[in-house]
């Protein structure tokens, strides 16, 4: 599909989703990047690129992708939450706390953001809480 319709961003995006869910984050990031090159104003593609980059250990690049998703759609609380997770992993605890607080203000049902907004970011409890998904319903988050 992506060869026949090389300029269709949706094909690259779909391929990226399949690769991400199949445990191939590097290939997923490549597909999402191709989709973004064709249609750069899709916040969900930037968000999923961030997930793929985070899964492949490229935290700074993941942070940038989540930031781009937020810039395109500020109300995308999932991108705020994932960016805060990356900030925490990069030991930028003040930024992480602000990100979790922003997430909680956008979606009061996000368990991770609500919990993380009130704990010491350097504490072991914060590490345990990071096991929660960035979603209001853990059963819905299939990409995290």
C-alpha positions as CSV (number, residue, x, y, z in Angstrom):
1,X,0.0,0.0,0.0
2,X,2.7,2.5,1.0
3,X,4.5,1.9,-2.3
4,X,1.4,2.2,-4.5
5,X,0.1,5.2,-2.5
6,X,3.4,6.7,-1.4
7,X,1.9,10.2,-1.0
8,X,-1.0,9.1,1.2
9,X,-0.1,9.9,4.8
10,X,-2.9,7.6,6.1
11,X,-1.2,4.5,4.7
12,X,2.1,5.4,6.4
13,X,0.3,6.2,9.6
14,X,-1.6,2.9,9.5
15,X,1.6,1.0,8.9
16,X,3.2,2.8,11.8
17,X,0.4,1.7,14.1
18,X,0.7,-1.9,13.0
19,X,4.5,-1.8,13.5
20,X,4.2,-0.1,16.9
21,X,1.6,-2.7,18.1
22,X,3.8,-5.5,16.8
23,X,6.8,-4.4,18.9
24,X,8.8,-2.7,16.1
25,X,9.1,0.8,17.4
26,X,12.0,1.8,15.1
27,X,10.1,0.8,12.0
28,X,7.0,2.5,13.4
29,X,8.9,5.7,13.9
30,X,10.1,5.6,10.3
31,X,6.5,5.2,9.0
32,X,5.1,7.9,11.3
33,X,7.9,10.2,10.1
34,X,6.9,9.6,6.5
35,X,3.3,10.4,7.3
36,X,4.4,13.6,9.0
37,X,6.5,14.6,6.0
38,X,3.4,14.4,3.9
39,X,0.9,15.9,6.3
40,X,2.7,17.6,9.2
41,X,-0.5,19.0,10.9
42,X,-1.8,15.7,12.3
43,X,-1.4,15.8,16.1
44,X,-2.2,12.1,16.5
45,X,0.7,11.1,14.2
46,X,3.1,13.2,16.2
47,X,1.7,11.5,19.4
48,X,2.2,8.0,18.0
49,X,5.7,9.0,16.8
50,X,6.4,10.0,20.3
51,X,5.3,6.6,21.6
52,X,7.5,4.8,19.1
53,X,10.5,6.9,19.9
54,X,10.0,6.5,23.6
55,X,9.7,2.7,23.1
56,X,13.0,2.7,21.2
57,X,14.7,4.7,23.9
58,X,15.0,8.0,22.0
59,X,13.6,10.1,24.9
60,X,14.6,13.6,23.6
61,X,13.1,12.9,20.2
62,X,10.0,11.5,21.9
63,X,9.7,14.7,24.0
64,X,9.9,16.7,20.8
65,X,7.2,14.7,19.1
66,X,4.8,14.9,22.1
67,X,5.5,18.7,22.3
68,X,4.6,19.0,18.6
69,X,1.3,17.1,19.2
70,X,0.5,19.5,22.1
71,X,1.3,22.5,19.9
72,X,-1.0,21.3,17.2
73,X,-3.8,20.3,19.7
74,X,-3.4,21.7,23.2
75,X,-6.3,19.7,24.5
76,X,-4.6,16.4,23.7
77,X,-4.1,15.4,27.3
78,X,-2.5,12.1,26.4
79,X,0.4,14.0,24.8
80,X,0.8,16.2,27.9
81,X,0.9,13.0,30.0
82,X,3.4,11.2,27.8
83,X,5.7,14.3,27.6
84,X,5.6,14.4,31.4
85,X,6.6,10.7,31.6
86,X,9.5,11.5,29.4
87,X,10.5,14.5,31.5
88,X,10.4,12.3,34.5
89,X,12.6,9.7,32.9
90,X,15.1,12.4,31.9
91,X,15.1,13.6,35.5
92,X,13.5,16.9,34.7
93,X,11.2,16.6,37.7
94,X,9.9,20.2,37.8
95,X,8.8,20.0,34.2
96,X,7.3,16.5,34.8
97,X,5.2,17.8,37.7
98,X,3.9,20.7,35.6
99,X,3.1,18.3,32.8
100,X,1.2,16.0,35.1
101,X,-0.7,18.9,36.6
102,X,-1.6,20.1,33.1
103,X,-2.8,16.7,32.2
104,X,-4.9,16.4,35.3
105,X,-6.5,19.8,34.5
106,X,-7.4,18.7,31.0
107,X,-8.6,15.3,32.1
108,X,-9.5,14.7,35.8
109,X,-9.9,11.0,35.1
110,X,-6.3,10.4,34.2
111,X,-5.1,8.2,37.2
112,X,-1.4,8.6,36.4
113,X,-1.5,12.4,36.2
114,X,-3.7,12.8,39.3
115,X,-1.3,10.5,41.3
116,X,1.9,12.0,39.9
117,X,0.9,15.6,40.5
118,X,1.0,15.1,44.2
119,X,4.1,13.0,44.8
120,X,7.8,13.7,45.2
121,X,9.2,13.1,41.7
122,X,12.4,11.7,43.0
123,X,10.6,9.3,45.3
124,X,10.4,5.5,44.7
125,X,6.6,5.9,44.7
126,X,6.8,8.0,41.6
127,X,8.7,5.1,39.8
128,X,5.9,2.7,40.8
129,X,3.2,5.1,39.7
130,X,4.8,5.4,36.2
131,X,3.6,1.8,35.6
132,X,0.1,3.3,35.2
133,X,-0.9,4.1,31.7
134,X,-1.7,7.6,30.5
135,X,-5.4,7.0,30.2
136,X,-8.6,7.5,32.1
137,X,-9.4,3.8,31.6
138,X,-6.3,1.5,31.6
139,X,-8.2,-1.0,29.4
140,X,-8.4,1.5,26.5
141,X,-4.6,2.3,26.2
142,X,-3.4,-0.3,23.8
143,X,-0.3,1.6,22.7
144,X,1.3,2.2,26.1
